[in-house]
């Protein structure tokens, strides 16, 4: 679903606030030059990335989905979530990091007591 007057679903950021941009050339120039990264967490070959998409991915169902978090192990996608606001994207990134980098219990080795 796009906001009224934005049938193309194109957005740019004003600070952390998505703003409709109906002009394709203005949107494309902004998109090419903008830092769209909300957050990036990398440990070894595991990466969680959250970005501003610039296009509405809601497919007409609910508010515009303009941010996306994806988690990768190597080149494999292991998780994805989308959000409407920067604040939701930051919170979603933190949840994904907690889930992907969840500590695993370490089995205790047997004591070498004689």
Secondary structure, DSSP 8 states (H G I E B T S, - for coil): ---TT-TT-BEEEETTEEEE---HHHHHHHHHH---EEEEEEETTEEEEEEE-SB--STTSSS---EEEEEEETTEEEEEEEESSHHHHHHHHHHHHHHHT-------------
